Amino acid sequence: MEEVLKIENLKTHFFTGEGPARAVDGVSVSVGKKRTLGLVGESGCGKTVTALSILKLIPSPPGRIVGGSITLSGKEILPLSEVEMRDIRGKLASMIFQEPMTSLNPVFTIGTQIMEAVRIHTDMGRAEAREIAVEYLAKVGIPEARRMMLQYPHQLSGGMKQRVMIAMALCLKPSLLIADEPTTALDVTIQAGILRLIQDLQAESGTAVLLITHDLGIVAEMADEVAVMYAGKIVESGPCISIFSSFVHPYTEGLFKSLPGRTEKGSRLYTIAGSVPSATGFPPGCRFHTRCPLAIEKCSLEEPLLVEVGGDHRCACWVRAGESA
Amino acid sequence: MILEVKDLKKYFPVKRGLMRLNAGYVKAVDGVTFSIGEGETVGLVGESGSGKTTVGKCIVRLLNPTGGSILFDNTDIAGLRPKGLKTYRKKMQIVFQDPFSSLNPRMTISDIVGEGLAIMGESGREKRVSELLETVGLSARDGSRYPHEFSGGQRQRIGIARALAVGPSFIVCDEPVSALDVSIQAQIINLLEELQAKFSFSYLFVAHDLSVVRHIADRILVMYVGKVMEEAPTEELFANPLHPYTKALFSSIPSLDPANRRGLSPIPGEPPSPVEPPPGCRFASRCPHATAQCAEGDIEFIEVSKNHKVRCVLYR
């Protein structure tokens, strides 16, 4: 499989007054051409930091990528300078952010903002860039694209703004699209349209998609592979179907069991005790052991590694790997 | 019935120009009728802009309705003045969507939770606040802390404790879990259900997440641009949705089964503007079954089978 994105042992830490926050701590994932990887986990697990690391958009200081490697279409990007990175962003990889409301500049028209992206990355003139912008606005299903070019962000609805963000992210035909909670702020009906759009554009141009979400329904609909992230680490990964039919890690199990749709009406929903610890104070050993119903002594002492539990399905858990108290 | 809402209307004026002249009305809620029984949970679903939050806010009189009546314990509270409302404020409370903006950052948790008791002039506040905090799964010591010290899930517990403080018999939950992660969401849903079992109050549960509403509600109302399009007991609605809008809404929910993907089918077009909406069915412009009669006059709410009502010409 041709790998568009390959992350190996990525470590992104933030050096704060309270000590280092190991927000991403040894993450390895890859996404192939035309494939979609769903990266799931609760807020505060390091999903967005992983995404920002790929584009080297980590605010520094306090953040720094302290180890590992990231390759985009075979090109190692971590040693690249900021100037060189500008060339990568948009062309090799681009990102749709969670909040379309705050990701567009309110004082420029939609058209100006898309054309800017095109003109920075290519040597096209204004007229040519305008045609590209119109073409992509039409592609993402914006009616009267030519007239919409002259609209300001506040004149559009949330769903429309997210479409504009997608048009902007895709107009340079990147090999990798990072979608960070692309539909969290939107209604299900609008969500269906946006997800469908990403699927269609992916089928058309073979884009690899890194889809970050906490919504397992979206993952079920979109992803080929799934990686479950907890407290800066991947705790389980594998083919989507295999994760949904036979999840192994107690954290993944908790996420699935707490979904209201899977629980019989009238009975209590399963809950994961507590909440994600702060990144400056991740517990030693398995980081989930403080919330885990299965934890044994070993879990608090030694860190479990990802081991194969079935075809391409990996899980990092001492208990599930056969250890007992 | 603890609550009977009849033909509730809420219009917001649209002001234009230098003179702020009235340029029409946003008909956010346009003739909504339903009732809630004692100990019952009614789910109110719909997209943003459908008017569901406005319905909730009108009922607890955080907004003044433009028309219609709200019978609470057989008294019409739709037109009551603030003084007359005071007794009802004790009986009906609201839990808001955003646990970050709905708690005053300068007040301690005790003050937030005890504010209602103070206004009602009740004694023994400190003890009552400690009890309330424990009821919602926090500790009495948390009372002296400030909202920023708590996570989203904990803040929502504080919001629930505040609602419980005055001993209501009816609570509007306005998207209480939509800002939370699934595991935390499950904790809050369990808490709401436990509290209902303990204190037997009724809920109006406003949400856009259908799986949450399906879990918690006994009966569901589906709203679209200010009107209720369909009403049915929860399982009946999911087993047998009748209105084309309800069907479209359901088919846009991802399936949770990657082995049998149904494919997402978005609804074509956009909802009409709630400023002077088109006559007839408001979904007609996007409806695959629309005919000429859909645009003619008001479409009545038809009871198709027991307790299952739908506003659509297909079922005339």
Interface residues (C-beta under 8 A of the other chain):
Chain A: E42 S43 S157 G158 D187 V188 T189 I190 Q191 A192 G193 L195 R196 Q199 H214 D215 L216 G217 I218 V219 A220 E221 A223 C240 I241 F244 S245 G254 L255 S258 L259 P260 G261 R262 T263 K265 R268 L269 Y270 T271 I272 S275
Chain B: E47 S48 S151 G153 D181 V182 S183 I184 Q185 A186 Q187 I189 N190 E193 H208 L210 S211 V212 R214 H215 I216 T234 E235 A248 L249 S251 S252 I253 P254 S255 L256 D257 P258 A259 R261 G263 L264 S265 P266 I267 E270
